[in-house]
Amino acid sequence: MAYYNNQREPVNEVETKVWSCVSDDCAGWMREAYSFDEEPKCPLCKSEMKREVRVIPEIK
């Protein structure tokens, strides 16, 4: 990470497939590429999860 005048280098953001918790009380989500289950349960509250696409920082 390079710094210039106390500002960070811009991070590339990309559309990414994720699993998102369906519970209104939980904000849990995970990248689909890092899930080992076909239909995972939320690791935070154990609720079901649904697929969606989010624009998030790219992992290299």
C-alpha positions in Angstrom: 0.0 0.0 0.0 1.5 3.3 -1.0 0.8 6.5 0.8 1.0 10.1 -0.5 0.0 13.1 1.5 -1.7 10.7 4.0 -4.0 9.3 1.4 -4.2 5.6 0.6 -3.8 4.3 -2.9 -7.2 3.7 -4.5 -8.5 0.1 -4.2 -10.0 -1.7 -7.2 -13.6 -2.7 -6.6 -15.2 -5.5 -8.6 -18.6 -7.1 -8.8 -18.4 -10.3 -6.7 -20.8 -13.2 -6.1 -21.4 -13.5 -2.4 -23.7 -15.4 0.1 -25.7 -13.0 2.2 -27.6 -13.8 5.4 -31.4 -13.6 5.1 -31.9 -12.7 8.8 -32.9 -9.0 9.3 -30.9 -9.0 12.5 -27.6 -10.2 11.0 -25.3 -8.5 8.5 -23.3 -11.7 7.8 -22.0 -12.4 4.3 -19.1 -14.2 2.6 -17.5 -14.4 -0.8 -19.0 -17.3 -2.8 -15.5 -18.4 -3.9 -14.5 -19.0 -0.2 -17.6 -21.2 0.7 -17.2 -24.9 0.7 -20.9 -25.7 0.9 -23.4 -25.6 -1.9 -25.9 -23.8 0.3 -24.0 -22.5 3.4 -25.5 -21.4 6.7 -24.5 -18.1 8.1 -21.4 -18.5 10.3 -22.6 -15.8 12.7 -26.3 -16.7 13.3 -26.7 -20.1 11.5 -29.6 -18.7 9.4 -30.0 -19.5 5.7 -28.1 -17.5 3.1 -29.0 -16.3 -0.4 -26.8 -15.5 -3.4 -26.3 -11.9 -4.5 -23.7 -9.7 -6.2 -21.9 -6.9 -4.4 -19.2 -4.4 -5.4 -16.4 -5.0 -3.0 -12.6 -4.6 -2.9 -10.7 -7.0 -5.2 -8.5 -9.7 -3.6 -5.4 -10.4 -5.5 
